[in-house]
Amino acid sequence: MEKKSTIDELKKLLNPFIKEHPMKKDSVYAEDVESLIRFAEAFHVEEELLTTVKANPNGVFWDFLKVIPEGLLPEDDGEDLLDDDDE
């Protein structure tokens, strides 16, 4: 149940970042928030993301991506990437 409340809290804290900006690259859409949360879940860093968002409530949304590790998802061994090369 704790994971669900973490996700709910992330949504509540991140939704105010959803805005259209004059510079398109600075716009944040609902899909961006959902994707960030899904990546945090996939990499098991949702608690770290929550801590970061709470510490930076007036931060730049795109800076929160730094919490997500680079590379393949933990359960992804890259096999499907190799399969695409065979076609």
TIFIGU-320835 format. One record per atom (N, C-alpha, C, O): x, y, z; atom name; residue number from 1; residue in three letters. Coordinates in steps of 0.001 Angstrom, whole numbers. Example, Ala and Ser with C-alpha at 12.3 -4.5 7.8 and 13.67 -1.06 7.14 Angstrom:
<atom X="13190" Y="-5690" Z="7800" a="N" k="1" r="ala"/>
<atom X="12300" Y="-4500" Z="7800" a="CA" k="1" r="ala"/>
<atom X="13200" Y="-3300" Z="7800" a="C" k="1" r="ala"/>
<atom X="14236" Y="-3319" Z="8465" a="O" k="1" r="ala"/>
<atom X="12850" Y="-2250" Z="7080" a="N" k="2" r="ser"/>
<atom X="13670" Y="-1060" Z="7140" a="CA" k="2" r="ser"/>
<atom X="12900" Y="30" Z="7870" a="C" k="2" r="ser"/>
<atom X="13409" Y="1138" Z="8039" a="O" k="2" r="ser"/>
END
This chain:
<atom X="819" Y="-1200" Z="0" a="N" k="1" r="met"/>
<atom X="0" Y="0" Z="0" a="CA" k="1" r="met"/>
<atom X="861" Y="1262" Z="0" a="C" k="1" r="met"/>
<atom X="435" Y="2302" Z="-501" a="O" k="1" r="met"/>
<atom X="2058" Y="1176" Z="554" a="N" k="2" r="glu"/>
<atom X="2936" Y="2338" Z="616" a="CA" k="2" r="glu"/>
<atom X="3297" Y="2837" Z="-781" a="C" k="2" r="glu"/>
<atom X="3344" Y="4044" Z="-1018" a="O" k="2" r="glu"/>
<atom X="3554" Y="1906" Z="-1709" a="N" k="3" r="lys"/>
<atom X="3926" Y="2294" Z="-3071" a="CA" k="3" r="lys"/>
<atom X="2800" Y="3096" Z="-3723" a="C" k="3" r="lys"/>
<atom X="3054" Y="4090" Z="-4405" a="O" k="3" r="lys"/>
<atom X="1566" Y="2666" Z="-3514" a="N" k="4" r="lys"/>
<atom X="412" Y="3358" Z="-4095" a="CA" k="4" r="lys"/>
<atom X="318" Y="4785" Z="-3558" a="C" k="4" r="lys"/>
<atom X="51" Y="5720" Z="-4314" a="O" k="4" r="lys"/>
<atom X="536" Y="4951" Z="-2257" a="N" k="5" r="ser"/>
<atom X="451" Y="6301" Z="-1694" a="CA" k="5" r="ser"/>
<atom X="1597" Y="7184" Z="-2192" a="C" k="5" r="ser"/>
<atom X="1424" Y="8390" Z="-2369" a="O" k="5" r="ser"/>
<atom X="2770" Y="6579" Z="-2419" a="N" k="6" r="thr"/>
<atom X="3896" Y="7330" Z="-2979" a="CA" k="6" r="thr"/>
<atom X="3549" Y="7822" Z="-4381" a="C" k="6" r="thr"/>
<atom X="3810" Y="8976" Z="-4722" a="O" k="6" r="thr"/>
<atom X="2966" Y="6952" Z="-5182" a="N" k="7" r="ile"/>
<atom X="2583" Y="7318" Z="-6552" a="CA" k="7" r="ile"/>
<atom X="1509" Y="8396" Z="-6526" a="C" k="7" r="ile"/>
<atom X="1569" Y="9356" Z="-7295" a="O" k="7" r="ile"/>
<atom X="530" Y="8240" Z="-5647" a="N" k="8" r="asp"/>
<atom X="-529" Y="9250" Z="-5530" a="CA" k="8" r="asp"/>
<atom X="47" Y="10603" Z="-5122" a="C" k="8" r="asp"/>
<atom X="-356" Y="11643" Z="-5644" a="O" k="8" r="asp"/>
<atom X="992" Y="10577" Z="-4185" a="N" k="9" r="glu"/>
<atom X="1606" Y="11829" Z="-3736" a="CA" k="9" r="glu"/>
<atom X="2437" Y="12459" Z="-4852" a="C" k="9" r="glu"/>
<atom X="2436" Y="13679" Z="-5019" a="O" k="9" r="glu"/>
<atom X="3147" Y="11624" Z="-5616" a="N" k="10" r="leu"/>
<atom X="3912" Y="12146" Z="-6756" a="CA" k="10" r="leu"/>
<atom X="2988" Y="12831" Z="-7750" a="C" k="10" r="leu"/>
<atom X="3284" Y="13925" Z="-8230" a="O" k="10" r="leu"/>
<atom X="1866" Y="12187" Z="-8057" a="N" k="11" r="lys"/>
<atom X="917" Y="12788" Z="-9000" a="CA" k="11" r="lys"/>
<atom X="427" Y="14133" Z="-8480" a="C" k="11" r="lys"/>
<atom X="350" Y="15105" Z="-9230" a="O" k="11" r="lys"/>
<atom X="97" Y="14184" Z="-7203" a="N" k="12" r="lys"/>
<atom X="-410" Y="15417" Z="-6603" a="CA" k="12" r="lys"/>
<atom X="637" Y="16530" Z="-6666" a="C" k="12" r="lys"/>
<atom X="307" Y="17680" Z="-6956" a="O" k="12" r="lys"/>
<atom X="1903" Y="16187" Z="-6391" a="N" k="13" r="leu"/>
<atom X="2968" Y="17191" Z="-6390" a="CA" k="13" r="leu"/>
<atom X="3423" Y="17591" Z="-7787" a="C" k="13" r="leu"/>
<atom X="3847" Y="18727" Z="-7999" a="O" k="13" r="leu"/>
<atom X="3338" Y="16668" Z="-8740" a="N" k="14" r="leu"/>
<atom X="3828" Y="16945" Z="-10092" a="CA" k="14" r="leu"/>
<atom X="2766" Y="17584" Z="-11000" a="C" k="14" r="leu"/>
<atom X="3116" Y="18284" Z="-11950" a="O" k="14" r="leu"/>
<atom X="1493" Y="17356" Z="-10724" a="N" k="15" r="asn"/>
<atom X="442" Y="17907" Z="-11592" a="CA" k="15" r="asn"/>
<atom X="499" Y="19426" Z="-11733" a="C" k="15" r="asn"/>
<atom X="194" Y="19928" Z="-12815" a="O" k="15" r="asn"/>
<atom X="873" Y="20191" Z="-10694" a="N" k="16" r="pro"/>
<atom X="971" Y="21651" Z="-10892" a="CA" k="16" r="pro"/>
<atom X="2028" Y="22068" Z="-11917" a="C" k="16" r="pro"/>
<atom X="2008" Y="23203" Z="-12393" a="O" k="16" r="pro"/>
<atom X="2941" Y="21173" Z="-12258" a="N" k="17" r="phe"/>
<atom X="3969" Y="21489" Z="-13254" a="CA" k="17" r="phe"/>
<atom X="3418" Y="21443" Z="-14681" a="C" k="17" r="phe"/>
<atom X="4070" Y="21913" Z="-15613" a="O" k="17" r="phe"/>
<atom X="2226" Y="20883" Z="-14851" a="N" k="18" r="ile"/>
<atom X="1631" Y="20760" Z="-16186" a="CA" k="18" r="ile"/>
<atom X="1203" Y="22145" Z="-16664" a="C" k="18" r="ile"/>
<atom X="282" Y="22756" Z="-16122" a="O" k="18" r="ile"/>
<atom X="1902" Y="22620" Z="-17697" a="N" k="19" r="lys"/>
<atom X="1621" Y="23960" Z="-18246" a="CA" k="19" r="lys"/>
<atom X="2172" Y="24044" Z="-19657" a="C" k="19" r="lys"/>
<atom X="3181" Y="23421" Z="-19988" a="O" k="19" r="lys"/>
<atom X="1493" Y="24823" Z="-20475" a="N" k="20" r="glu"/>
<atom X="2028" Y="25161" Z="-21796" a="CA" k="20" r="glu"/>
<atom X="2872" Y="26411" Z="-21633" a="C" k="20" r="glu"/>
<atom X="2445" Y="27380" Z="-21005" a="O" k="20" r="glu"/>
<atom X="4054" Y="26389" Z="-22190" a="N" k="21" r="his"/>
<atom X="4944" Y="27543" Z="-22127" a="CA" k="21" r="his"/>
<atom X="5134" Y="28096" Z="-23533" a="C" k="21" r="his"/>
<atom X="4992" Y="27365" Z="-24513" a="O" k="21" r="his"/>
<atom X="5455" Y="29381" Z="-23635" a="N" k="22" r="pro"/>
<atom X="5695" Y="29970" Z="-24953" a="CA" k="22" r="pro"/>
<atom X="6785" Y="29222" Z="-25721" a="C" k="22" r="pro"/>
<atom X="6692" Y="29044" Z="-26935" a="O" k="22" r="pro"/>
<atom X="7811" Y="28790" Z="-25002" a="N" k="23" r="met"/>
<atom X="8842" Y="27975" Z="-25652" a="CA" k="23" r="met"/>
<atom X="8400" Y="26525" Z="-25527" a="C" k="23" r="met"/>
<atom X="8375" Y="25967" Z="-24430" a="O" k="23" r="met"/>
<atom X="8056" Y="25926" Z="-26644" a="N" k="24" r="lys"/>
<atom X="7476" Y="24575" Z="-26677" a="CA" k="24" r="lys"/>
<atom X="8282" Y="23582" Z="-25849" a="C" k="24" r="lys"/>
<atom X="7698" Y="22732" Z="-25178" a="O" k="24" r="lys"/>
<atom X="9615" Y="23671" Z="-25881" a="N" k="25" r="lys"/>
<atom X="10468" Y="22717" Z="-25172" a="CA" k="25" r="lys"/>
<atom X="10295" Y="22793" Z="-23655" a="C" k="25" r="lys"/>
<atom X="10653" Y="21853" Z="-22946" a="O" k="25" r="lys"/>
<atom X="9756" Y="23895" Z="-23157" a="N" k="26" r="asp"/>
<atom X="9548" Y="24065" Z="-21721" a="CA" k="26" r="asp"/>
<atom X="8148" Y="23645" Z="-21276" a="C" k="26" r="asp"/>
<atom X="7860" Y="23645" Z="-20080" a="O" k="26" r="asp"/>
<atom X="7277" Y="23289" Z="-22218" a="N" k="27" r="ser"/>
<atom X="5927" Y="22858" Z="-21873" a="CA" k="27" r="ser"/>
<atom X="5982" Y="21500" Z="-21182" a="C" k="27" r="ser"/>
<atom X="6833" Y="20663" Z="-21486" a="O" k="27" r="ser"/>
<atom X="5065" Y="21303" Z="-20254" a="N" k="28" r="val"/>
<atom X="4943" Y="20026" Z="-19548" a="CA" k="28" r="val"/>
<atom X="3497" Y="19574" Z="-19707" a="C" k="28" r="val"/>
<atom X="2566" Y="20315" Z="-19394" a="O" k="28" r="val"/>
<atom X="3322" Y="18351" Z="-20198" a="N" k="29" r="tyr"/>
<atom X="1993" Y="17801" Z="-20426" a="CA" k="29" r="tyr"/>
<atom X="1724" Y="16670" Z="-19447" a="C" k="29" r="tyr"/>
<atom X="2646" Y="16141" Z="-18826" a="O" k="29" r="tyr"/>
<atom X="459" Y="16306" Z="-19314" a="N" k="30" r="ala"/>
<atom X="68" Y="15214" Z="-18418" a="CA" k="30" r="ala"/>
<atom X="831" Y="13939" Z="-18760" a="C" k="30" r="ala"/>
<atom X="1204" Y="13179" Z="-17866" a="O" k="30" r="ala"/>
<atom X="1063" Y="13705" Z="-20045" a="N" k="31" r="glu"/>
<atom X="1807" Y="12507" Z="-20471" a="CA" k="31" r="glu"/>
<atom X="3236" Y="12525" Z="-19932" a="C" k="31" r="glu"/>
<atom X="3797" Y="11479" Z="-19608" a="O" k="31" r="glu"/>
<atom X="3816" Y="13714" Z="-19838" a="N" k="32" r="asp"/>
<atom X="5178" Y="13837" Z="-19315" a="CA" k="32" r="asp"/>
<atom X="5227" Y="13437" Z="-17842" a="C" k="32" r="asp"/>
<atom X="6143" Y="12739" Z="-17405" a="O" k="32" r="asp"/>
<atom X="4237" Y="13886" Z="-17090" a="N" k="33" r="val"/>
<atom X="4166" Y="13540" Z="-15669" a="CA" k="33" r="val"/>
<atom X="3985" Y="12031" Z="-15509" a="C" k="33" r="val"/>
<atom X="4671" Y="11399" Z="-14706" a="O" k="33" r="val"/>
<atom X="3055" Y="11461" Z="-16277" a="N" k="34" r="glu"/>
<atom X="2805" Y="10016" Z="-16200" a="CA" k="34" r="glu"/>
<atom X="4053" Y="9220" Z="-16590" a="C" k="34" r="glu"/>
<atom X="4369" Y="8214" Z="-15954" a="O" k="34" r="glu"/>
<atom X="4754" Y="9660" Z="-17618" a="N" k="35" r="ser"/>
<atom X="5970" Y="8964" Z="-18054" a="CA" k="35" r="ser"/>
<atom X="7052" Y="9016" Z="-16984" a="C" k="35" r="ser"/>
<atom X="7706" Y="8009" Z="-16712" a="O" k="35" r="ser"/>
<atom X="7243" Y="10171" Z="-16381" a="N" k="36" r="leu"/>
<atom X="8242" Y="10301" Z="-15322" a="CA" k="36" r="leu"/>
<atom X="7932" Y="9344" Z="-14179" a="C" k="36" r="leu"/>
<atom X="8828" Y="8674" Z="-13665" a="O" k="36" r="leu"/>
<atom X="6678" Y="9278" Z="-13786" a="N" k="37" r="ile"/>
<atom X="6281" Y="8386" Z="-12693" a="CA" k="37" r="ile"/>
<atom X="6473" Y="6928" Z="-13090" a="C" k="37" r="ile"/>
<atom X="6943" Y="6127" Z="-12282" a="O" k="37" r="ile"/>
<atom X="6117" Y="6571" Z="-14327" a="N" k="38" r="arg"/>
<atom X="6309" Y="5177" Z="-14793" a="CA" k="38" r="arg"/>
<atom X="7790" Y="4804" Z="-14808" a="C" k="38" r="arg"/>
<atom X="8151" Y="3697" Z="-14406" a="O" k="38" r="arg"/>
<atom X="8642" Y="5706" Z="-15262" a="N" k="39" r="phe"/>
<atom X="10082" Y="5435" Z="-15258" a="CA" k="39" r="phe"/>
<atom X="10599" Y="5282" Z="-13832" a="C" k="39" r="phe"/>
<atom X="11407" Y="4398" Z="-13548" a="O" k="39" r="phe"/>
<atom X="10132" Y="6142" Z="-12945" a="N" k="40" r="ala"/>
<atom X="10551" Y="6038" Z="-11545" a="CA" k="40" r="ala"/>
<atom X="10145" Y="4687" Z="-10962" a="C" k="40" r="ala"/>
<atom X="10916" Y="4067" Z="-10230" a="O" k="40" r="ala"/>
<atom X="8939" Y="4233" Z="-11285" a="N" k="41" r="glu"/>
<atom X="8483" Y="2913" Z="-10823" a="CA" k="41" r="glu"/>
<atom X="9337" Y="1806" Z="-11424" a="C" k="41" r="glu"/>
<atom X="9758" Y="889" Z="-10718" a="O" k="41" r="glu"/>
<atom X="9591" Y="1888" Z="-12719" a="N" k="42" r="ala"/>
<atom X="10353" Y="838" Z="-13402" a="CA" k="42" r="ala"/>
<atom X="11764" Y="706" Z="-12840" a="C" k="42" r="ala"/>
<atom X="12294" Y="-400" Z="-12740" a="O" k="42" r="ala"/>
<atom X="12369" Y="1829" Z="-12475" a="N" k="43" r="phe"/>
<atom X="13727" Y="1813" Z="-11933" a="CA" k="43" r="phe"/>
<atom X="13747" Y="1757" Z="-10397" a="C" k="43" r="phe"/>
<atom X="14810" Y="1772" Z="-9775" a="O" k="43" r="phe"/>
<atom X="12551" Y="1692" Z="-9805" a="N" k="44" r="his"/>
<atom X="12417" Y="1587" Z="-8342" a="CA" k="44" r="his"/>
<atom X="13043" Y="2779" Z="-7620" a="C" k="44" r="his"/>
<atom X="13704" Y="2615" Z="-6594" a="O" k="44" r="his"/>
<atom X="12829" Y="3976" Z="-8162" a="N" k="45" r="val"/>
<atom X="13353" Y="5201" Z="-7541" a="CA" k="45" r="val"/>
<atom X="12222" Y="6177" Z="-7213" a="C" k="45" r="val"/>
<atom X="12446" Y="7383" Z="-7107" a="O" k="45" r="val"/>
<atom X="11009" Y="5649" Z="-7055" a="N" k="46" r="glu"/>
<atom X="9877" Y="6545" Z="-6792" a="CA" k="46" r="glu"/>
<atom X="10022" Y="7295" Z="-5468" a="C" k="46" r="glu"/>
<atom X="9606" Y="8449" Z="-5369" a="O" k="46" r="glu"/>
<atom X="10603" Y="6659" Z="-4452" a="N" k="47" r="glu"/>
<atom X="10818" Y="7350" Z="-3174" a="CA" k="47" r="glu"/>
<atom X="11847" Y="8474" Z="-3340" a="C" k="47" r="glu"/>
<atom X="11676" Y="9564" Z="-2793" a="O" k="47" r="glu"/>
<atom X="12904" Y="8204" Z="-4091" a="N" k="48" r="glu"/>
<atom X="13922" Y="9225" Z="-4348" a="CA" k="48" r="glu"/>
<atom X="13327" Y="10391" Z="-5140" a="C" k="48" r="glu"/>
<atom X="13623" Y="11554" Z="-4864" a="O" k="48" r="glu"/>
<atom X="12491" Y="10071" Z="-6121" a="N" k="49" r="leu"/>
<atom X="11829" Y="11115" Z="-6899" a="CA" k="49" r="leu"/>
<atom X="10927" Y="11950" Z="-5996" a="C" k="49" r="leu"/>
<atom X="10927" Y="13178" Z="-6085" a="O" k="49" r="leu"/>
<atom X="10169" Y="11303" Z="-5140" a="N" k="50" r="leu"/>
<atom X="9288" Y="12019" Z="-4220" a="CA" k="50" r="leu"/>
<atom X="10077" Y="12960" Z="-3317" a="C" k="50" r="leu"/>
<atom X="9680" Y="14107" Z="-3108" a="O" k="50" r="leu"/>
<atom X="11180" Y="12479" Z="-2790" a="N" k="51" r="thr"/>
<atom X="12035" Y="13304" Z="-1937" a="CA" k="51" r="thr"/>
<atom X="12561" Y="14513" Z="-2710" a="C" k="51" r="thr"/>
<atom X="12583" Y="15629" Z="-2191" a="O" k="51" r="thr"/>
<atom X="12981" Y="14284" Z="-3943" a="N" k="52" r="thr"/>
<atom X="13520" Y="15359" Z="-4789" a="CA" k="52" r="thr"/>
<atom X="12449" Y="16396" Z="-5110" a="C" k="52" r="thr"/>
<atom X="12706" Y="17599" Z="-5049" a="O" k="52" r="thr"/>
<atom X="11255" Y="15934" Z="-5450" a="N" k="53" r="val"/>
<atom X="10166" Y="16862" Z="-5783" a="CA" k="53" r="val"/>
<atom X="9782" Y="17681" Z="-4552" a="C" k="53" r="val"/>
<atom X="9564" Y="18889" Z="-4648" a="O" k="53" r="val"/>
<atom X="9701" Y="17022" Z="-3398" a="N" k="54" r="lys"/>
<atom X="9357" Y="17744" Z="-2166" a="CA" k="54" r="lys"/>
<atom X="10414" Y="18790" Z="-1820" a="C" k="54" r="lys"/>
<atom X="10085" Y="19867" Z="-1322" a="O" k="54" r="lys"/>
<atom X="11671" Y="18478" Z="-2082" a="N" k="55" r="ala"/>
<atom X="12763" Y="19408" Z="-1767" a="CA" k="55" r="ala"/>
<atom X="12838" Y="20564" Z="-2762" a="C" k="55" r="ala"/>
<atom X="13446" Y="21593" Z="-2468" a="O" k="55" r="ala"/>
<atom X="12226" Y="20405" Z="-3937" a="N" k="56" r="asn"/>
<atom X="12299" Y="21421" Z="-4998" a="CA" k="56" r="asn"/>
<atom X="10907" Y="21724" Z="-5565" a="C" k="56" r="asn"/>
<atom X="10684" Y="21542" Z="-6762" a="O" k="56" r="asn"/>
<atom X="9981" Y="22176" Z="-4739" a="N" k="57" r="pro"/>
<atom X="8614" Y="22397" Z="-5230" a="CA" k="57" r="pro"/>
<atom X="8511" Y="23470" Z="-6316" a="C" k="57" r="pro"/>
<atom X="7547" Y="23492" Z="-7081" a="O" k="57" r="pro"/>
<atom X="9488" Y="24342" Z="-6380" a="N" k="58" r="asn"/>
<atom X="9487" Y="25392" Z="-7414" a="CA" k="58" r="asn"/>
<atom X="10562" Y="25130" Z="-8464" a="C" k="58" r="asn"/>
<atom X="10950" Y="26033" Z="-9204" a="O" k="58" r="asn"/>
<atom X="11036" Y="23894" Z="-8522" a="N" k="59" r="gly"/>
<atom X="12087" Y="23534" Z="-9459" a="CA" k="59" r="gly"/>
<atom X="11574" Y="23435" Z="-10889" a="C" k="59" r="gly"/>
<atom X="10400" Y="23684" Z="-11165" a="O" k="59" r="gly"/>
<atom X="12461" Y="23072" Z="-11773" a="N" k="60" r="val"/>
<atom X="12123" Y="22863" Z="-13177" a="CA" k="60" r="val"/>
<atom X="11761" Y="21386" Z="-13344" a="C" k="60" r="val"/>
<atom X="12542" Y="20508" Z="-12979" a="O" k="60" r="val"/>
<atom X="10595" Y="21120" Z="-13886" a="N" k="61" r="phe"/>
<atom X="10110" Y="19737" Z="-14039" a="CA" k="61" r="phe"/>
<atom X="11155" Y="18841" Z="-14687" a="C" k="61" r="phe"/>
<atom X="11399" Y="17728" Z="-14220" a="O" k="61" r="phe"/>
<atom X="11765" Y="19315" Z="-15746" a="N" k="62" r="trp"/>
<atom X="12679" Y="18473" Z="-16519" a="CA" k="62" r="trp"/>
<atom X="13929" Y="18090" Z="-15715" a="C" k="62" r="trp"/>
<atom X="14595" Y="17109" Z="-16046" a="O" k="62" r="trp"/>
<atom X="14250" Y="18842" Z="-14680" a="N" k="63" r="asp"/>
<atom X="15376" Y="18477" Z="-13824" a="CA" k="63" r="asp"/>
<atom X="15090" Y="17217" Z="-13012" a="C" k="63" r="asp"/>
<atom X="16022" Y="16542" Z="-12575" a="O" k="63" r="asp"/>
<atom X="13827" Y="16893" Z="-12808" a="N" k="64" r="phe"/>
<atom X="13476" Y="15686" Z="-12057" a="CA" k="64" r="phe"/>
<atom X="13865" Y="14413" Z="-12811" a="C" k="64" r="phe"/>
<atom X="13958" Y="13338" Z="-12217" a="O" k="64" r="phe"/>
<atom X="14090" Y="14539" Z="-14108" a="N" k="65" r="leu"/>
<atom X="14536" Y="13379" Z="-14891" a="CA" k="65" r="leu"/>
<atom X="15905" Y="12875" Z="-14440" a="C" k="65" r="leu"/>
<atom X="16254" Y="11722" Z="-14689" a="O" k="65" r="leu"/>
<atom X="16672" Y="13727" Z="-13784" a="N" k="66" r="lys"/>
<atom X="18001" Y="13325" Z="-13316" a="CA" k="66" r="lys"/>
<atom X="17939" Y="12217" Z="-12278" a="C" k="66" r="lys"/>
<atom X="18937" Y="11536" Z="-12040" a="O" k="66" r="lys"/>
<atom X="16788" Y="12028" Z="-11662" a="N" k="67" r="val"/>
<atom X="16603" Y="10963" Z="-10662" a="CA" k="67" r="val"/>
<atom X="16561" Y="9592" Z="-11350" a="C" k="67" r="val"/>
<atom X="16915" Y="8579" Z="-10746" a="O" k="67" r="val"/>
<atom X="16130" Y="9568" Z="-12608" a="N" k="68" r="ile"/>
<atom X="16000" Y="8308" Z="-13345" a="CA" k="68" r="ile"/>
<atom X="17379" Y="7875" Z="-13829" a="C" k="68" r="ile"/>
<atom X="18054" Y="8635" Z="-14524" a="O" k="68" r="ile"/>
<atom X="17813" Y="6649" Z="-13467" a="N" k="69" r="pro"/>
<atom X="19124" Y="6170" Z="-13925" a="CA" k="69" r="pro"/>
<atom X="19163" Y="6026" Z="-15444" a="C" k="69" r="pro"/>
<atom X="18144" Y="5768" Z="-16086" a="O" k="69" r="pro"/>
<atom X="20347" Y="6196" Z="-15996" a="N" k="70" r="glu"/>
<atom X="20516" Y="6004" Z="-17438" a="CA" k="70" r="glu"/>
<atom X="20661" Y="4517" Z="-17728" a="C" k="70" r="glu"/>
<atom X="21086" Y="3748" Z="-16867" a="O" k="70" r="glu"/>
<atom X="20310" Y="4122" Z="-18935" a="N" k="71" r="gly"/>
<atom X="20495" Y="2735" Z="-19339" a="CA" k="71" r="gly"/>
<atom X="19180" Y="1990" Z="-19460" a="C" k="71" r="gly"/>
<atom X="18098" Y="2575" Z="-19410" a="O" k="71" r="gly"/>
<atom X="19306" Y="681" Z="-19621" a="N" k="72" r="leu"/>
<atom X="18145" Y="-172" Z="-19799" a="CA" k="72" r="leu"/>
<atom X="17414" Y="-360" Z="-18484" a="C" k="72" r="leu"/>
<atom X="18000" Y="-258" Z="-17407" a="O" k="72" r="leu"/>
<atom X="16129" Y="-635" Z="-18592" a="N" k="73" r="leu"/>
<atom X="15345" Y="-939" Z="-17404" a="CA" k="73" r="leu"/>
<atom X="15935" Y="-2165" Z="-16714" a="C" k="73" r="leu"/>
<atom X="16488" Y="-3039" Z="-17382" a="O" k="73" r="leu"/>
<atom X="15828" Y="-2242" Z="-15403" a="N" k="74" r="pro"/>
<atom X="16418" Y="-3369" Z="-14669" a="CA" k="74" r="pro"/>
<atom X="15986" Y="-4744" Z="-15178" a="C" k="74" r="pro"/>
<atom X="16797" Y="-5670" Z="-15198" a="O" k="74" r="pro"/>
<atom X="14729" Y="-4895" Z="-15587" a="N" k="75" r="glu"/>
<atom X="14261" Y="-6194" Z="-16071" a="CA" k="75" r="glu"/>
<atom X="14486" Y="-6385" Z="-17565" a="C" k="75" r="glu"/>
<atom X="14127" Y="-7427" Z="-18113" a="O" k="75" r="glu"/>
<atom X="15069" Y="-5407" Z="-18226" a="N" k="76" r="asp"/>
<atom X="15307" Y="-5455" Z="-19663" a="CA" k="76" r="asp"/>
<atom X="16741" Y="-5907" Z="-19925" a="C" k="76" r="asp"/>
<atom X="17691" Y="-5236" Z="-19523" a="O" k="76" r="asp"/>
<atom X="16895" Y="-7034" Z="-20593" a="N" k="77" r="asp"/>
<atom X="18238" Y="-7554" Z="-20859" a="CA" k="77" r="asp"/>
<atom X="18755" Y="-7167" Z="-22238" a="C" k="77" r="asp"/>
<atom X="19847" Y="-7570" Z="-22638" a="O" k="77" r="asp"/>
<atom X="17955" Y="-6379" Z="-22964" a="N" k="78" r="gly"/>
<atom X="18388" Y="-5911" Z="-24273" a="CA" k="78" r="gly"/>
<atom X="18109" Y="-6881" Z="-25402" a="C" k="78" r="gly"/>
<atom X="18424" Y="-6577" Z="-26552" a="O" k="78" r="gly"/>
<atom X="17529" Y="-8041" Z="-25116" a="N" k="79" r="glu"/>
<atom X="17266" Y="-9037" Z="-26149" a="CA" k="79" r="glu"/>
<atom X="16369" Y="-8488" Z="-27256" a="C" k="79" r="glu"/>
<atom X="16619" Y="-8739" Z="-28435" a="O" k="79" r="glu"/>
<atom X="15329" Y="-7743" Z="-26888" a="N" k="80" r="asp"/>
<atom X="14427" Y="-7224" Z="-27910" a="CA" k="80" r="asp"/>
<atom X="15123" Y="-6214" Z="-28803" a="C" k="80" r="asp"/>
<atom X="14750" Y="-6063" Z="-29966" a="O" k="80" r="asp"/>
<atom X="16123" Y="-5522" Z="-28286" a="N" k="81" r="leu"/>
<atom X="16877" Y="-4599" Z="-29120" a="CA" k="81" r="leu"/>
<atom X="17678" Y="-5364" Z="-30168" a="C" k="81" r="leu"/>
<atom X="17795" Y="-4925" Z="-31312" a="O" k="81" r="leu"/>
<atom X="18219" Y="-6491" Z="-29778" a="N" k="82" r="leu"/>
<atom X="18977" Y="-7312" Z="-30718" a="CA" k="82" r="leu"/>
<atom X="18072" Y="-7911" Z="-31767" a="C" k="82" r="leu"/>
<atom X="18463" Y="-8026" Z="-32929" a="O" k="82" r="leu"/>
<atom X="16862" Y="-8299" Z="-31378" a="N" k="83" r="asp"/>
<atom X="15918" Y="-8880" Z="-32318" a="CA" k="83" r="asp"/>
<atom X="15561" Y="-7906" Z="-33433" a="C" k="83" r="asp"/>
<atom X="15363" Y="-8323" Z="-34574" a="O" k="83" r="asp"/>
<atom X="15475" Y="-6632" Z="-33127" a="N" k="84" r="asp"/>
<atom X="15113" Y="-5629" Z="-34131" a="CA" k="84" r="asp"/>
<atom X="16182" Y="-5535" Z="-35214" a="C" k="84" r="asp"/>
<atom X="15868" Y="-5242" Z="-36367" a="O" k="84" r="asp"/>
<atom X="17428" Y="-5778" Z="-34859" a="N" k="85" r="asp"/>
<atom X="18513" Y="-5695" Z="-35836" a="CA" k="85" r="asp"/>
<atom X="18448" Y="-6825" Z="-36858" a="C" k="85" r="asp"/>
<atom X="18965" Y="-6687" Z="-37966" a="O" k="85" r="asp"/>
<atom X="17817" Y="-7939" Z="-36496" a="N" k="86" r="asp"/>
<atom X="17748" Y="-9097" Z="-37383" a="CA" k="86" r="asp"/>
<atom X="16754" Y="-8908" Z="-38518" a="C" k="86" r="asp"/>
<atom X="16819" Y="-9619" Z="-39521" a="O" k="86" r="asp"/>
<atom X="15845" Y="-7969" Z="-38374" a="N" k="87" r="glu"/>
<atom X="14779" Y="-7811" Z="-39389" a="CA" k="87" r="glu"/>
<atom X="15253" Y="-7066" Z="-40592" a="C" k="87" r="glu"/>
<atom X="14483" Y="-6851" Z="-41528" a="O" k="87" r="glu"/>
END
